[in-house]
Amino acid sequence: MITVTGATGNIGRTLVDLLTEAGEEVVAVSRQPRQASSAVLAVPGAPGTSGASDTPGVRWAEGHVGDAASMRAPLTGARALFIVLGGELNAFGESPELLLRAAVDAGVERVVLVSSQVSATRPEAASHARLREFEAAVRASGLDSTILRPGGFASNAFAWADTIRTKRTVFAPFADVALPVVDPADIAAVAAKALRPVRGDGSGGRRGRVYELTGPEPISPRQQAAVISAALGEEVTFVELSRAEAHAAMARFMPEEAVAGTLDVLGAPLPEESRVSTDVATVLGRPAGAFAGWARRNLAAFR
């Protein structure tokens, strides 16, 4: 059995499907009961609306990565655990050692953590201190572990969905700064490989590995808007925001440290943050998915 946290998220939905298709029994964990989770999956225009909630072999459980006590029941009987942080957990919460201790106590053997490329490229960045704490806790747990460090997500473009639907306009900073954004489906596919052992190797051949996950090529916000425009078959206007304007918009739903750190990466990426990694291809045996593929699969969100 494999316990998947963040099961209603951009990575988790796909991961649950991949694991069940491979014949695994999955406990899909979200912060709401199953009924609420199903409602999240059924939002019109959202990706994955067919959802894991109706998939045979999936048991929904209420739990919270930031509350180890709530995870004890979902971890019972699991041999592997997928950890992804979201929202306020990226800024604060109880010690990650408590969650890893609960996993060990439950008999978990393998853990896969979604961290961030920035954890390595900017090791002093306050915006990613929490993820670095989780990385350290995973390494210290004694479990077989894999750490995934994706760059920016293609799905961050969902932030533009409302203004594209209502105004056919994208408002974003740093119009022509290109980064190799990664399709969350590729993150899920790599996680699925890492969570399942391969024949003759109980660690899945990935024990202690760290994978940097990016898309196949750098693409700027202006280019992303053009890709969505082409997929829609309608003109989408791009309006570039100043850093101050973007800061004000992001501060409405993100902690200050996270806003500053995100804008630093988006506006002045380091060379290693602009570099295309081959790790997706190495693990999956195929190229990383391009932004255009992600946009086509999720076009309903922008109509």
N, C-alpha and C positions, 0 to 999 in steps of 0.2 A: 504494500500500500504506500502511496505517495501523498503527502500533505502539501497542498499548494495554497500559499497565502496570496492575497491580492487577486483572487480568482475572478473578480468581475472587471479587472483592469485590462488595459490594452495588451499586456503580455499574458496575463493569467488566463483570459478566455481562450486564447489560442493554445496555450500550454495544456490546459485541461483537455481540450479536444485531441491534441496530439498524443497525449498519454493514454487516453481511453481508446483511441484508434489502435494503439500499440498493445492493447490488452491489459493495461494497468488499471488497478482499482485506485480511485482518487478521492481524497477528502478535499473538497473545494471550500476554502475558508474566506469569509468576508465579514465585515463588521456589522452586517444586518442578517437577520434570519433569512432562510431560503426564499420566502415569499418576496421579501424586499429585494433580494439579490436578483430574482427573476425579473422584477419590475425594472431594475437598472438595465438588464440585458435587453429589455424590450423597448427601450426608448426609440422612437422613430428616427431613422437616419443614423443611428449609432451602429458601429461595426459589430459584427458577431451577434446580431439580434436573434439568430436561431439558437445561440447560447448553449452553455454547458449544463444549464439547469435541467434540461430534458434528456440528457445523455445517459444511457445505461452505464452503470459502473461508477457513477458519480454520487457521492453523498455530500450534501451541503452542511456546513457547520459554521456557527457564529464564533468568531474569535478575532483577536487584535494582536498584531505583531508587537505592539507596545505594551501589552499586558500578558505576561507569561502565564499567569494563572488561567486566563481564558483560553490558552492554547493547549493546556494539558489534555483535555478530552479530544480535540482534533488530532493530536499527535499519537494517541494510544494505538498501538499496532503498526505505526508507520515505520518504514525502513529508510525513507528519504524525505527531505523537507526542502521546499523552495521558499526563499525569503525575498520579498520585495517591499521596500518602504514606500510610503506615499504620504502626501499632505504634510501635516504637522510633524510626522515621525522623522522627516528629514531635518528637523531643527531640534527637537527635544523628545524626551521620553525616559522610561526607566532603563536601567543598564541592560545592554544587549546580552550580557553574560547570563541573565536570568532566563531569557528565551532559549539560549543554547544549552543551559543546564536542564531545562525542561525537556528538550529534545533528547539529550543523553539519557535522562531518567526514563524516557519512554522507549528507549531501545533504537532510536534512529541511528543509522550507520553513515548516512551520506547527506550533505547539505550543499545547496547551490544558492548563492547570494547574488542579487543584482546590485552592484555598486555603481560606480561612474568612472569614466575615463579621467575626470578631473581629480579623483582621489590620488592618481599617480602624477598627473601633469602639474598640479598645483597643490602639493602636499601640505601647505600652510593655509590654504583657503578656508576661512571660517564657514563658508557656505556648505562645505562638504565634510565638516568635522564629524558629523553623526555617522556618515557612511564609513569613514575611516575607523570609527569605534566598532561598527559591526564587522568590518573586515578583520580587525584584530581579534574580536571575540570568536569569529568563525575559525580562524587559524589556531587559536588557543584551545578550542573545544576538544581536539583530538579526533574529530570526525573526518572521514574522507570529505574533502571540500573542493568546490570549484567556485571561483569568483569571476563574475562577468562584469566587465567595465565598458558599457556602451557609451558612445558619444551622444550627440543630440538625437532625439527621436523624431522620425518623420511625422509621428502623430501629434507633435507640438503644433502642427498646422491646424489642428482642430480649434485652436484659439481664434482662428480667422473665420470659422464656419458661420457665425452669426452675421458678420458684416459682408461676407461673400453672398449669403442667401438674400440679405435684405438690401444691400447696396452694390453688390458685385464689385466690392473694393476690399483690398487688403491694407491694413495699417500696421506697419512693422518697422523697427529700426534696422540700421546696418544693411541697407538694401542689397549691396553687392559684395558682402563678405560671405564667402562660400565655405561650408563645412560638409563633411561626408555623413549626413544624417542617416541613421539606421532604421530599417523597418522593424517595428516591435515583433512582427511575426518571425523574423530571423532570430531575435533574442530568445523567443519562446522555443524555436526549433533547436537552438544550441543548448538551452536549458534542458529540454527533453532528452537530448543525448547524454548530458552530464548526469541526469537523475537516474538513468537506467544503466545497469551494468551490461557490458558486452560479454559474449561467451568466453570463458576462460580467464576473465579478468574482473574480479569482484569490485574493483574501483572504477570500472567503466573506462579505464585507460586515461582518466583525466584527474587522478588524485592530486590535489594541491596545485592544480593549474589555474592560471589567470588568463582570461581571454579578453582582448580589446576588440569590441564589436563596432564596426562602422558600415556605412553604405559603400557602394562601389566607386563613387566619385563625389567630389565636393559640389555642392549646389547652393546657390545664394537664395535668400528670401524672395528676391525679385524673380528668379528663375523658377522657384517653387510655385509662385503665383501664376506664372505663365503656363506651367504644366497643368495646374488645376483649370485654368482658363481654357486650354486646349481640350481637356477632357470633358468639360462642360459644353464646349462648342459655343461659348459666349465670352465676350470681352470682360476681363477682370482687371480693374485699375489698381495700380500699386501706389500707395502714398507712404513715403518714408517719414517715420517719426524721429525726432531728436532723441538722444539718450535720456534727457530729462522727461520728455513726454512718455517714453516707454517705461521709465522708472515709476512714474506716477500711476500708470495703468497697472503695472505688475504688483505694485505695493498694496493694491486693494485685496489681493488674495495670496500673497507670498510674504514670508518674513523678510525683513530688511536685508539681512546677510545673504539670503538666497537671491534676492533681486540683484544686489550688487555683484555677486559672484557670477550669476547667469549673464548679466550684461557684459562683464569683463570677457567672458568666453566668446559670446556672440560678436562683440565689437572688435576685440583684439586677440584672436586666437593665437596660441603658441604654435610653432611649426608642427609639433607632434599632435596637436588637436586638429590640424588641417590635413594630416596624413591619412591615407586610406590603409586600413589594416586588412590583412588577408585571413584573419582568424575565422571569420564566418565560412569562407570557402574551405579552409583546412578542416573544420569540424564537420560541415555538412556535405562536402564534396560537390558543391555547386557555388556559383557566384552569389554574392550578397544581392538582395533585391533592391532595385532602383526606386527612387521617390515616385516615379511615374506609375509603377505597379501598385504602390501603396495608395496613391491618389485614385486610381481607377477602382480599386476594391472598396474604397470608402467614399465614393462620389456622392452617394445619397446624402451625406452630411452637409454638402455644399450646395445642393440644388435649391 
